[in-house]
Amino acid sequence: LFRSGGQVFAVEAGVVQEILPATPPTRIPGAPAAVRGLVNVRGTLVTVVDAAEAIGLPSGLAPGSGTVILVERRSRPVGLAVDEVLDLVTVPTNSLDDRAHFKSRIADGRTSAT
């Protein structure tokens, strides 16, 4: 579980590679606002995406603040910039709110992560 944009979200534990302290990313010219930039994680350049902005919520994160959840997306690492990581819990699938509209935004390419 993590908090981003004033709300609590979950990500499947199986795609999480690690939790990292935030470091100021290098901006990518012309990238969407949700893309904070690139960070070097042990020699691998990782795109960091503001989780809140990626789904249309306002972000209160200052550059380099918060936490980065390193996840695997299409066999590549992506960093999700979040306010804070809360916990690792088992959640029954039927208790989750279906956010199909978030999935469709991702599928049609309007955002590049999560």
URPEWO-V519767 format. One record per helix or strand of 2 or more residues. SS is the DSSP state (@ for helix, = for strand). FROM is the first residue (numbers start at 0). TO is the last residue. If there is no record, write none. Layout:
SS	FROM	TO
SS	FROM	TO
//
This chain:
=	1	3
=	6	8
@	12	14
=	15	20
=	34	40
=	43	49
@	50	53
=	66	72
=	75	81
=	83	84
@	92	94
@	99	106
//
